Amino acid sequence: MPAAVPAAVQLVHEVQAGETLASIAAAYKVSVRDLLTWNRLSSNVVKAGTRLIVYLQ
């Protein structure tokens, strides 16, 4: 019987000045593509104050 996979934890990250999607993705150990998908973004550019959903496992 396979081990149970833990449920993902949803966090909200508020973008700070100077942050990029790449730096945020690296901080949470997720991919930029995941951030784009989860937040329905069409651009890699994010502005300070934007709230992003991040899922962690």
URLINPE-V814698 format. One record per residue. N is the residue number from 1. RES is the residue in three letters. SS is DSSP state (alpha for helix, beta for strand, coil for the rest). OMEGA is omega in whole degrees, -180 to 180 (none if undefined). NEAR is the number of other ideal C-beta (glycine too) atoms within 8 Angstrom. Layout:
<<N | RES | SS | OMEGA | NEAR> <N | RES | SS | OMEGA | NEAR>>
//
This chain:
<<1 | MET | coil | -179 | 1> <2 | PRO | coil | 177 | 3> <3 | ALA | coil | 179 | 3> <4 | ALA | coil | 177 | 4> <5 | VAL | coil | -180 | 5> <6 | PRO | coil | 179 | 5> <7 | ALA | coil | 178 | 4> <8 | ALA | coil | 177 | 7> <9 | VAL | beta | 180 | 7> <10 | GLN | beta | 176 | 7> <11 | LEU | beta | 172 | 9> <12 | VAL | beta | 180 | 8> <13 | HIS | beta | 175 | 10> <14 | GLU | beta | -177 | 8> <15 | VAL | coil | 178 | 12> <16 | GLN | coil | 178 | 6> <17 | ALA | coil | 178 | 4> <18 | GLY | coil | 179 | 4> <19 | GLU | coil | 174 | 9> <20 | THR | coil | 176 | 7> <21 | LEU | alpha | -180 | 11> <22 | ALA | alpha | -179 | 8> <23 | SER | alpha | 178 | 8> <24 | ILE | alpha | 179 | 15> <25 | ALA | alpha | 180 | 13> <26 | ALA | alpha | -179 | 7> <27 | ALA | alpha | -178 | 6> <28 | TYR | alpha | -180 | 10> <29 | LYS | coil | 174 | 5> <30 | VAL | coil | -180 | 9> <31 | SER | coil | 175 | 6> <32 | VAL | alpha | 178 | 9> <33 | ARG | alpha | 178 | 6> <34 | ASP | alpha | 180 | 10> <35 | LEU | alpha | 178 | 15> <36 | LEU | alpha | -178 | 11> <37 | THR | alpha | -177 | 7> <38 | TRP | alpha | -175 | 10> <39 | ASN | coil | 179 | 8> <40 | ARG | coil | 179 | 5> <41 | LEU | coil | 178 | 9> <42 | SER | coil | -178 | 4> <43 | SER | coil | 177 | 4> <44 | ASN | coil | -177 | 9> <45 | VAL | coil | 176 | 4> <46 | VAL | coil | -179 | 11> <47 | LYS | coil | 175 | 6> <48 | ALA | coil | 179 | 8> <49 | GLY | coil | 178 | 6> <50 | THR | coil | 178 | 8> <51 | ARG | beta | -179 | 8> <52 | LEU | beta | 173 | 13> <53 | ILE | beta | 178 | 10> <54 | VAL | beta | 177 | 13> <55 | TYR | beta | 179 | 11> <56 | LEU | beta | 176 | 8> <57 | GLN | coil | none | 6>>
//
